[in-house]
């Protein structure tokens, strides 16, 4: 028999979903508003989507955010996977506990402290060795990689810890080289964790405002920075249109991923 939810639990669930998704639904609806005031409905129109294509500053910040998020997520997956393998497969080496703390520290550190420390690091490196030359997309990417690597390490480490080591040992006994064991056995098994870590890192980088504000330079403002700065003058309908397109893209990606998982099962 299936357990039925009580009326109280159903009510709480409805309120919970409404609290989470009604603001998003409202944003999507008002992206088709003909009025420039984002809270006053005056009729249906798609003019703000056309205006979005002509807003060079907003589109430039979006492109910078996508570049940074893609690069940071990829680097975070590579470095986070190496860190997870070191923690799980290399036993109790000297300094293992300290290394484990270092890999997770950015995840629990306040973003203000992380951003300030990275800013001082980049300024110090520029004065000592002349690199990086100013602050821009490169420094934002490195800063986001530092943040996202911690999350990827936790995800991949958990998957590696649950993995059956006998599969690797059997492959090695049969003469397979370590690199072959990694590419043919370990990598396919941990691939869902790698994909999950990459998507989480991409979302964290795309959403970050505090750290990027510290390490960004002239001409390298990310999308959250542009949106946050525009709040002082009022949110424009173009932002609603852009947010709607991002939400639609994410929803389509989630549905495709769910369909592929269902088909695989």
Backbone bond lengths (Angstrom), bond angles and torsions (degrees), N, CA, C in turn:
res aa  C-N    CA-C-N  psi(-1)  N-CA   C-N-CA  omega(-1)  CA-C   N-CA-C  phi
1 X - - - 1.459 - - 1.532 110.02 -
2 X 1.313 114.56 141.43 1.448 119.53 178.58 1.526 109.98 -86.83
3 X 1.315 116.20 136.12 1.455 120.69 177.88 1.523 109.56 -76.73
4 X 1.316 116.01 126.45 1.453 121.01 179.20 1.519 110.34 -91.36
5 X 1.328 114.59 142.30 1.456 119.35 177.77 1.520 109.97 -73.14
6 X 1.309 114.53 141.17 1.455 119.43 176.87 1.525 109.80 -71.91
7 X 1.333 118.36 158.35 1.472 120.25 178.74 1.527 112.98 -56.24
8 X 1.327 116.49 -35.16 1.466 119.62 178.77 1.522 111.05 -63.92
9 X 1.361 116.82 -46.34 1.453 120.41 179.80 1.523 111.43 -64.97
10 X 1.329 117.22 -38.38 1.459 120.25 177.29 1.523 110.78 -62.45
11 X 1.335 115.92 -42.37 1.470 120.02 179.71 1.518 111.13 -64.10
12 X 1.329 116.49 -43.90 1.460 120.20 179.15 1.524 111.18 -64.63
13 X 1.334 116.56 -37.45 1.461 120.22 178.84 1.531 110.84 -65.43
14 X 1.324 116.41 -41.81 1.465 120.85 178.94 1.524 110.28 -63.28
15 X 1.336 116.48 -45.51 1.471 120.08 178.66 1.533 110.82 -63.89
16 X 1.313 116.29 -37.96 1.456 119.57 179.34 1.518 112.34 -64.14
17 X 1.321 116.97 -47.68 1.456 120.57 178.44 1.526 111.34 -65.41
18 X 1.333 115.96 -38.22 1.468 118.75 178.48 1.522 111.08 -64.45
19 X 1.333 116.67 -39.90 1.460 120.57 179.00 1.529 111.22 -63.51
20 X 1.332 116.87 -35.36 1.461 120.95 -177.26 1.531 112.39 -81.04
21 X 1.327 117.35 -40.13 1.462 119.44 -166.89 1.530 114.82 -109.39
22 X 1.332 118.84 -17.76 1.466 118.80 177.28 1.527 112.74 -62.54
23 X 1.355 119.98 -41.41 1.470 118.75 175.77 1.520 112.95 -59.61
24 X 1.335 116.92 -38.80 1.464 120.02 178.83 1.517 110.23 -66.58
25 X 1.329 116.36 -42.76 1.466 119.98 178.46 1.522 111.05 -63.41
26 X 1.330 117.05 -39.95 1.466 120.65 177.52 1.522 111.36 -62.73
27 X 1.320 116.46 -41.73 1.463 120.55 178.06 1.522 110.87 -60.77
28 X 1.341 116.98 -42.98 1.471 120.26 179.96 1.520 110.67 -64.24
29 X 1.324 117.01 -42.40 1.470 120.71 -178.93 1.520 110.87 -63.46
30 X 1.334 116.70 -45.14 1.462 119.65 -176.95 1.528 112.77 -76.22
31 X 1.340 117.83 -8.18 1.460 118.25 171.99 1.518 111.82 -71.26
32 X 1.346 117.14 -15.84 1.465 122.53 176.44 1.524 111.63 -103.82
33 X 1.322 116.37 18.70 1.460 121.41 -179.72 1.528 109.87 -82.61
34 X 1.315 116.38 136.95 1.471 120.14 179.59 1.523 112.14 -77.59
35 X 1.344 117.34 -18.10 1.456 121.08 -179.11 1.526 110.58 -82.04
36 X 1.315 116.22 149.49 1.459 120.65 175.64 1.517 110.79 -76.30
37 X 1.320 117.63 -21.29 1.459 120.84 176.36 1.523 108.57 -79.07
38 X 1.323 115.77 122.84 1.462 119.95 -171.04 1.528 112.83 -74.98
39 X 1.324 118.23 -8.43 1.468 120.10 -178.64 1.524 112.64 -113.25
40 X 1.320 117.81 4.65 1.463 121.42 -179.16 1.519 108.30 -121.09
41 X 1.333 116.63 117.90 1.464 120.86 -178.27 1.527 110.15 -87.22
42 X 1.334 115.23 126.29 1.461 120.01 -179.21 1.524 113.00 -127.56
43 X 1.314 117.34 6.18 1.449 119.88 178.36 1.516 112.24 136.09
44 X 1.330 115.27 164.16 1.458 121.54 -176.92 1.522 110.61 -81.92
45 X 1.343 115.83 136.55 1.459 120.93 178.46 1.523 109.08 -162.86
46 X 1.331 115.16 149.73 1.464 121.41 175.81 1.531 111.04 -110.66
47 X 1.319 115.99 19.34 1.459 119.21 -174.92 1.523 112.92 -65.47
48 X 1.347 116.81 -27.92 1.459 118.39 -176.84 1.521 112.32 -75.40
49 X 1.325 116.91 -22.90 1.461 119.53 173.46 1.531 110.19 -71.30
50 X 1.329 115.67 -36.63 1.459 119.34 174.30 1.522 110.92 -67.36
51 X 1.346 115.69 -41.06 1.461 119.67 178.43 1.525 111.42 -65.42
52 X 1.345 116.76 -31.48 1.462 120.60 178.79 1.532 110.81 -62.40
53 X 1.325 117.00 -39.35 1.462 120.64 -179.77 1.520 112.36 -66.87
54 X 1.341 116.72 -17.38 1.462 121.14 179.83 1.522 112.60 -101.71
55 X 1.323 116.38 -2.71 1.469 121.08 179.64 1.522 108.57 -88.65
56 X 1.327 116.80 91.41 1.460 121.25 -174.46 1.527 112.40 -65.51
57 X 1.325 117.15 -37.43 1.467 119.91 -178.28 1.531 111.10 -64.65
58 X 1.322 116.72 -42.96 1.462 120.65 -178.92 1.524 110.86 -68.79
59 X 1.326 116.92 -42.47 1.462 120.18 179.59 1.527 111.35 -67.54
60 X 1.337 116.71 -36.43 1.464 119.68 177.78 1.524 110.97 -64.62
61 X 1.324 116.39 -43.15 1.467 119.58 178.73 1.526 111.06 -65.06
62 X 1.330 117.23 -35.74 1.464 120.57 177.04 1.528 110.47 -64.78
63 X 1.317 117.02 -43.40 1.457 120.92 179.98 1.528 110.67 -64.85
64 X 1.322 117.19 -39.68 1.469 120.42 176.94 1.524 110.24 -63.05
65 X 1.325 116.88 -43.76 1.467 120.64 -179.96 1.524 111.03 -62.44
66 X 1.333 117.68 -40.72 1.464 120.67 179.71 1.520 110.27 -66.63
67 X 1.335 117.26 -42.54 1.460 120.80 177.66 1.529 111.26 -59.77
68 X 1.326 115.02 -48.95 1.460 120.05 -178.03 1.527 110.96 -64.48
69 X 1.328 116.81 -44.92 1.465 120.57 -177.49 1.523 111.23 -64.62
70 X 1.332 117.42 -41.65 1.463 120.52 179.71 1.527 110.89 -64.90
71 X 1.322 116.82 -46.96 1.469 120.39 -179.42 1.522 111.29 -66.18
72 X 1.333 116.82 -45.31 1.462 120.57 -177.83 1.527 110.98 -64.98
73 X 1.333 117.70 -40.91 1.464 120.54 179.65 1.523 111.12 -65.08
74 X 1.327 117.33 -40.49 1.460 120.56 179.74 1.531 111.25 -66.28
75 X 1.336 116.62 -46.33 1.464 119.80 177.93 1.523 111.14 -64.00
76 X 1.337 116.67 -38.59 1.466 119.79 -179.58 1.520 111.15 -64.97
77 X 1.332 117.76 -37.48 1.466 120.78 178.61 1.532 110.17 -66.21
78 X 1.336 117.01 -42.88 1.464 120.19 -179.64 1.525 110.75 -64.04
79 X 1.325 116.73 -52.71 1.459 120.54 -177.25 1.526 111.48 -69.34
80 X 1.331 116.82 -39.75 1.457 120.02 179.32 1.517 112.41 -64.91
81 X 1.345 117.18 -36.88 1.467 120.72 177.26 1.519 111.03 -66.49
82 X 1.325 116.85 -43.24 1.468 119.97 177.58 1.528 110.89 -62.14
83 X 1.333 116.45 -41.27 1.464 119.48 178.57 1.522 111.14 -65.18
84 X 1.325 117.20 -41.06 1.468 120.57 -179.96 1.523 111.17 -65.53
85 X 1.334 117.05 -41.36 1.465 120.38 177.87 1.528 110.52 -63.01
86 X 1.323 116.66 -40.12 1.466 120.11 179.05 1.522 111.19 -63.05
87 X 1.315 117.25 -39.63 1.457 120.97 -177.05 1.526 112.56 -75.48
88 X 1.343 117.17 -30.94 1.464 120.36 -174.46 1.522 112.64 -95.64
89 X 1.331 116.98 -38.82 1.468 120.15 -169.94 1.534 114.47 -98.78
90 X 1.322 118.68 -15.31 1.459 120.11 -174.44 1.519 113.50 -101.53
91 X 1.323 117.90 13.87 1.450 120.49 174.50 1.524 112.35 67.98
92 X 1.329 114.90 -158.35 1.460 121.01 -176.60 1.528 110.35 -96.29
93 X 1.330 115.54 78.18 1.454 120.11 177.36 1.521 109.61 -79.66
94 X 1.321 115.81 165.88 1.453 121.40 -178.53 1.527 110.48 -65.60
95 X 1.312 116.91 127.84 1.450 121.55 -179.38 1.508 113.88 85.16
96 X 1.343 117.07 11.41 1.468 120.03 -177.83 1.526 111.65 -62.58
97 X 1.319 117.10 -42.94 1.461 119.82 -179.58 1.518 112.29 -63.22
98 X 1.335 115.71 -42.62 1.461 119.85 179.03 1.525 110.89 -66.02
99 X 1.339 116.26 -38.99 1.462 120.48 177.88 1.528 110.97 -64.02
100 X 1.328 116.76 -39.81 1.459 120.17 177.36 1.520 112.23 -63.36
101 X 1.332 116.28 -38.19 1.469 119.79 177.25 1.520 110.91 -66.17
102 X 1.332 116.62 -40.44 1.461 120.37 -179.26 1.526 111.78 -63.84
103 X 1.342 117.10 -37.71 1.454 119.75 -177.62 1.525 112.85 -70.36
104 X 1.328 117.42 -26.50 1.461 120.13 -178.76 1.525 113.09 -102.41
105 X 1.331 117.52 -7.51 1.465 120.36 -176.97 1.527 113.34 -58.89
106 X 1.354 120.17 -43.07 1.475 118.57 -179.79 1.524 113.86 -61.11
107 X 1.331 117.18 -22.97 1.453 120.58 -178.26 1.522 111.80 -73.86
108 X 1.330 117.38 -31.85 1.464 121.02 -177.43 1.522 112.49 -104.86
109 X 1.312 116.38 -6.82 1.462 120.45 179.80 1.529 109.78 -78.16
110 X 1.337 119.30 137.04 1.475 120.24 174.72 1.521 110.75 -56.93
111 X 1.325 116.53 137.91 1.461 120.18 -175.29 1.524 111.61 -63.46
112 X 1.322 117.20 -28.98 1.468 119.89 177.94 1.526 109.91 -62.95
113 X 1.329 116.83 -43.60 1.461 120.91 179.39 1.527 110.08 -66.70
114 X 1.322 116.70 -43.11 1.464 120.15 179.15 1.523 111.13 -61.82
115 X 1.322 116.45 -46.38 1.457 119.89 -179.63 1.518 112.64 -63.05
116 X 1.327 116.68 -42.68 1.464 120.61 -179.66 1.519 111.01 -66.28
117 X 1.333 117.30 -43.12 1.469 120.12 -179.39 1.527 111.19 -65.27
118 X 1.327 117.27 -39.22 1.465 119.81 178.14 1.527 111.16 -68.32
119 X 1.318 116.85 -36.27 1.470 120.21 176.51 1.522 110.26 -61.41
120 X 1.329 117.22 -46.94 1.467 120.59 178.69 1.529 110.79 -63.17
121 X 1.338 117.06 -36.33 1.462 120.58 178.66 1.528 110.84 -64.07
122 X 1.331 116.95 -47.71 1.465 120.00 -178.32 1.533 111.59 -65.62
123 X 1.328 116.61 -39.51 1.464 119.87 178.03 1.522 110.20 -64.74
124 X 1.342 116.78 -42.52 1.457 120.28 179.00 1.524 112.59 -64.51
125 X 1.333 117.13 -42.20 1.461 120.63 178.17 1.526 111.51 -63.61
126 X 1.316 116.30 -39.06 1.464 119.32 179.53 1.527 110.82 -64.72
127 X 1.321 117.28 -37.62 1.461 120.22 179.49 1.523 112.23 -72.55
128 X 1.335 117.32 -31.94 1.463 120.87 -175.84 1.526 112.13 -86.11
129 X 1.330 117.17 -52.00 1.465 120.51 -174.64 1.526 113.44 -114.44
130 X 1.340 116.81 -1.78 1.459 119.87 178.87 1.514 114.83 78.86
131 X 1.315 116.89 12.59 1.476 121.45 178.38 1.511 109.20 -135.50
132 X 1.309 119.38 138.62 1.468 128.70 -0.41 1.533 111.83 -79.00
133 X 1.325 116.60 153.95 1.457 120.96 -179.98 1.535 108.97 -80.13
134 X 1.302 116.10 92.89 1.452 119.79 -177.63 1.521 110.96 76.30
135 X 1.299 115.08 -171.35 1.461 120.65 -178.94 1.517 109.26 -120.20
136 X 1.319 114.97 140.92 1.453 120.01 -177.34 1.512 111.40 -171.20
137 X 1.330 116.52 -144.12 1.458 121.67 -176.28 1.530 111.03 -62.12
138 X 1.325 116.59 -38.39 1.469 120.03 -177.91 1.521 111.67 -64.16
139 X 1.315 117.39 -45.66 1.468 119.51 -179.15 1.530 111.31 -68.38
140 X 1.328 117.18 -35.63 1.470 119.37 176.37 1.523 110.03 -64.14
141 X 1.334 116.46 -41.29 1.467 120.40 -179.83 1.525 111.02 -62.07
142 X 1.337 117.07 -45.56 1.466 120.13 179.13 1.534 111.15 -64.05
143 X 1.313 116.32 -39.81 1.467 119.70 179.78 1.527 110.94 -64.69
144 X 1.327 117.02 -43.91 1.464 120.20 179.60 1.532 111.28 -68.98
145 X 1.327 116.82 -33.27 1.466 119.47 175.66 1.521 110.78 -61.85
146 X 1.321 116.50 -41.16 1.471 120.88 178.08 1.523 110.97 -60.20
147 X 1.329 116.63 -41.47 1.459 120.40 -179.86 1.523 111.54 -70.88
148 X 1.323 116.84 -47.90 1.465 121.36 -172.33 1.523 112.58 -73.82
149 X 1.327 116.86 -27.12 1.459 120.03 -178.77 1.526 111.68 -59.08
150 X 1.321 116.71 -35.03 1.462 120.06 -179.49 1.520 111.47 -62.26
151 X 1.326 117.23 -43.14 1.463 121.31 179.94 1.520 111.25 -67.26
152 X 1.331 116.53 -41.91 1.467 120.14 179.33 1.528 110.41 -63.31
153 X 1.318 117.00 -40.88 1.462 120.55 -179.91 1.521 111.11 -60.29
154 X 1.327 117.05 -43.24 1.465 120.63 179.74 1.525 111.03 -62.58
155 X 1.333 116.90 -43.71 1.472 120.99 -177.28 1.528 110.73 -66.57
156 X 1.332 117.01 -50.22 1.463 120.83 -177.02 1.526 110.85 -68.96
157 X 1.312 116.67 -35.83 1.473 120.01 179.16 1.523 110.88 -62.23
158 X 1.318 116.80 -41.57 1.460 119.78 177.94 1.519 112.69 -64.16
159 X 1.332 116.35 -38.46 1.476 119.31 179.03 1.520 111.13 -69.70
160 X 1.312 117.62 -39.77 1.463 120.62 178.76 1.530 111.51 -66.20
161 X 1.326 116.39 -36.49 1.466 119.91 -179.17 1.523 111.61 -66.10
162 X 1.334 117.48 -30.88 1.468 121.29 179.87 1.526 112.96 -87.14
163 X 1.312 117.55 -5.05 1.456 121.71 -175.99 1.530 110.87 -76.74
164 X 1.322 116.27 143.96 1.460 122.11 179.15 1.528 109.38 -77.01
165 X 1.322 116.66 111.65 1.464 121.51 -176.76 1.526 111.36 -68.60
166 X 1.325 117.94 -21.85 1.465 120.32 -177.69 1.523 112.15 -63.25
167 X 1.332 117.23 -25.89 1.458 120.16 177.04 1.532 110.72 -64.52
168 X 1.320 116.88 -42.97 1.463 120.55 178.09 1.529 110.37 -67.35
169 X 1.329 116.34 -43.22 1.459 119.53 -178.25 1.527 111.11 -63.87
170 X 1.325 116.61 -38.17 1.465 119.58 179.09 1.527 110.95 -65.38
171 X 1.326 116.55 -41.29 1.457 120.30 179.23 1.524 111.30 -65.01
172 X 1.333 116.94 -39.81 1.461 120.44 178.16 1.524 111.18 -67.07
173 X 1.333 117.35 -38.29 1.463 120.91 177.98 1.522 111.66 -65.12
174 X 1.332 117.09 -30.06 1.453 121.29 179.74 1.529 112.97 -83.87
175 X 1.338 116.54 2.25 1.456 120.22 173.39 1.509 115.67 101.75
176 X 1.309 117.95 5.24 1.463 119.99 179.68 1.531 110.13 -72.48
177 X 1.317 115.56 141.30 1.461 120.08 176.62 1.527 110.08 -75.30
178 X 1.339 117.81 155.40 1.474 120.01 -179.16 1.521 113.42 -55.53
179 X 1.344 117.53 -39.10 1.457 119.54 -179.90 1.523 110.27 -66.76
180 X 1.350 117.38 -34.62 1.461 120.91 177.17 1.519 110.76 -68.53
181 X 1.321 116.66 -39.55 1.464 120.45 177.55 1.524 110.38 -62.01
182 X 1.319 115.98 -40.36 1.465 119.19 -179.05 1.526 111.42 -67.07
183 X 1.334 117.16 -46.19 1.467 119.97 -175.50 1.524 112.75 -75.86
184 X 1.337 117.33 -32.71 1.463 120.20 -174.42 1.523 113.79 -94.22
185 X 1.335 117.78 -23.56 1.466 120.08 -175.22 1.531 111.43 -119.56
186 X 1.337 116.17 -57.93 1.462 119.16 -173.78 1.517 111.34 -67.16
187 X 1.329 116.64 -48.53 1.457 120.32 -174.96 1.531 113.16 -60.02
188 X 1.346 120.01 -46.65 1.476 118.36 177.17 1.526 113.86 -62.13
189 X 1.333 116.58 -33.24 1.466 119.44 -178.00 1.531 110.86 -71.72
190 X 1.346 116.25 -40.96 1.466 119.01 -177.60 1.530 112.31 -90.94
191 X 1.330 117.80 3.24 1.468 119.74 -177.14 1.531 112.71 -58.23
192 X 1.354 120.39 -42.72 1.477 118.27 176.22 1.519 113.10 -57.37
193 X 1.340 116.93 -37.32 1.467 120.16 177.40 1.523 110.63 -67.51
194 X 1.335 116.94 -39.48 1.464 120.37 177.74 1.518 111.04 -63.41
195 X 1.322 116.09 -42.97 1.463 120.06 179.14 1.522 111.29 -65.09
196 X 1.329 116.12 -43.15 1.468 119.85 177.87 1.518 111.19 -62.76
197 X 1.329 116.25 -42.47 1.465 120.03 178.33 1.519 112.02 -63.88
198 X 1.340 116.60 -39.61 1.467 119.81 179.67 1.521 110.79 -65.28
199 X 1.325 117.16 -44.38 1.460 120.36 -179.43 1.529 111.00 -65.36
200 X 1.331 116.69 -40.85 1.460 119.74 178.23 1.521 110.59 -65.23
201 X 1.326 117.25 -42.90 1.466 121.01 178.74 1.524 110.93 -64.05
202 X 1.314 117.10 -40.40 1.467 121.00 178.35 1.527 110.47 -61.49
203 X 1.335 116.42 -44.98 1.466 120.25 179.97 1.524 111.48 -65.72
204 X 1.332 117.41 -41.59 1.465 120.70 179.47 1.531 111.03 -63.23
205 X 1.326 116.34 -42.42 1.463 120.02 -179.90 1.523 111.14 -67.79
206 X 1.322 116.30 -42.62 1.462 120.05 -178.82 1.524 111.43 -65.08
207 X 1.334 116.58 -27.80 1.461 121.59 -174.85 1.522 113.17 -93.16
208 X 1.330 117.68 -14.79 1.465 120.13 -171.62 1.524 112.41 -68.87
209 X 1.306 114.73 137.33 1.464 121.73 177.49 1.524 111.55 -121.62
210 X 1.324 117.48 -44.99 1.461 121.63 -170.75 1.525 111.31 -66.12
211 X 1.333 116.70 -54.35 1.468 119.71 -177.03 1.518 110.85 -64.04
212 X 1.334 116.91 -41.71 1.466 120.16 -179.88 1.522 111.35 -62.93
213 X 1.318 117.95 -32.80 1.463 120.71 179.85 1.523 111.58 -65.44
214 X 1.332 117.15 -29.82 1.460 120.65 179.47 1.523 112.22 -77.66
215 X 1.331 117.26 -41.25 1.467 120.67 -169.71 1.522 113.56 -103.04
216 X 1.327 118.12 0.86 1.467 120.72 178.10 1.521 110.03 -83.20
217 X 1.310 114.86 155.68 1.455 120.97 177.67 1.513 110.85 -123.45
218 X 1.322 117.49 -173.87 1.466 120.79 178.54 1.529 111.73 -60.13
219 X 1.315 116.11 131.87 1.455 120.46 178.24 1.506 115.05 81.13
220 X 1.333 117.97 8.64 1.464 120.33 -179.16 1.531 111.64 -128.16
221 X 1.311 116.41 34.33 1.465 120.03 179.50 1.528 110.05 -73.40
222 X 1.327 115.72 131.41 1.458 120.62 177.92 1.530 109.92 -83.25
223 X 1.326 115.16 171.60 1.466 119.88 -178.44 1.530 112.87 -60.17
224 X 1.341 120.61 -46.05 1.473 118.90 177.26 1.527 112.98 -59.77
225 X 1.337 117.22 -34.95 1.463 120.16 178.79 1.525 111.00 -66.45
226 X 1.333 117.55 -41.76 1.465 121.24 179.51 1.517 110.59 -66.43
227 X 1.336 116.85 -42.97 1.471 120.14 -179.79 1.521 110.27 -65.72
228 X 1.329 117.14 -42.54 1.461 120.19 -179.27 1.526 111.41 -64.34
229 X 1.332 116.50 -40.42 1.466 119.17 179.58 1.521 111.82 -69.12
230 X 1.337 117.37 -28.06 1.465 119.92 -179.47 1.524 112.54 -76.52
231 X 1.336 117.45 -15.17 1.465 120.31 -179.77 1.522 110.75 -62.86
232 X 1.312 117.38 -31.03 1.472 120.39 -179.58 1.522 111.40 -62.66
233 X 1.334 116.92 -27.81 1.468 120.89 -179.81 1.526 112.15 -106.45
234 X 1.325 117.16 0.54 1.455 120.86 -179.01 1.520 110.87 101.87
235 X 1.321 116.05 139.47 1.454 121.22 -179.54 1.524 109.92 -73.01
236 X 1.307 116.88 131.23 1.465 121.62 179.83 1.527 109.98 -88.55
237 X 1.326 118.26 154.29 1.466 120.34 178.53 1.527 113.04 -62.58
238 X 1.331 117.95 -23.01 1.462 119.25 178.22 1.526 111.04 -61.34
239 X 1.332 116.32 -33.47 1.467 119.73 178.64 1.528 110.20 -66.44
240 X 1.333 116.65 -39.14 1.464 119.95 175.33 1.524 111.08 -60.77
241 X 1.330 115.89 -42.02 1.465 119.93 179.64 1.520 111.27 -64.55
242 X 1.333 116.63 -43.31 1.458 120.43 179.05 1.521 110.88 -64.68
243 X 1.326 117.01 -42.60 1.461 120.54 178.51 1.526 111.03 -62.02
244 X 1.321 117.05 -38.15 1.462 120.99 178.13 1.519 111.29 -63.53
245 X 1.323 116.73 -42.06 1.463 119.95 178.42 1.526 111.28 -65.00
246 X 1.337 116.99 -39.51 1.467 120.04 178.67 1.526 110.43 -66.04
247 X 1.345 116.91 -43.55 1.462 120.88 179.35 1.527 110.50 -62.61
248 X 1.319 117.20 -41.52 1.469 121.17 179.37 1.524 110.96 -63.63
249 X 1.332 115.95 -43.30 1.467 119.81 179.57 1.522 111.06 -62.76
250 X 1.330 116.24 -44.68 1.469 120.12 179.20 1.523 110.77 -63.95
251 X 1.336 117.50 -42.28 1.463 121.00 -179.76 1.526 111.03 -62.63
252 X 1.325 116.99 -41.46 1.470 120.20 178.50 1.528 110.17 -64.59
253 X 1.350 116.16 -42.09 1.463 119.52 178.23 1.522 112.19 -62.20
254 X 1.328 117.22 -41.29 1.465 120.82 179.35 1.525 110.67 -65.81
255 X 1.335 117.33 -40.78 1.459 120.59 179.40 1.527 111.47 -65.83
256 X 1.330 116.60 -39.88 1.469 119.68 177.76 1.527 110.26 -65.08
257 X 1.348 116.79 -43.66 1.462 119.91 178.56 1.525 111.30 -62.55
258 X 1.340 116.97 -41.76 1.461 120.15 177.64 1.518 112.30 -63.98
259 X 1.328 115.96 -39.11 1.467 119.92 178.76 1.519 110.91 -65.82
260 X 1.328 117.22 -41.87 1.459 120.65 179.10 1.528 111.26 -64.87
261 X 1.342 117.39 -40.63 1.458 120.63 177.99 1.520 110.93 -65.05
262 X 1.339 116.17 -41.50 1.478 120.16 178.69 1.523 110.65 -64.72
263 X 1.332 116.09 -40.80 1.473 120.03 178.94 1.514 111.35 -65.67
264 X 1.343 116.77 -38.15 1.463 120.26 179.24 1.519 111.13 -64.91
265 X 1.363 116.81 -39.78 1.450 119.36 177.91 1.520 111.98 -65.28
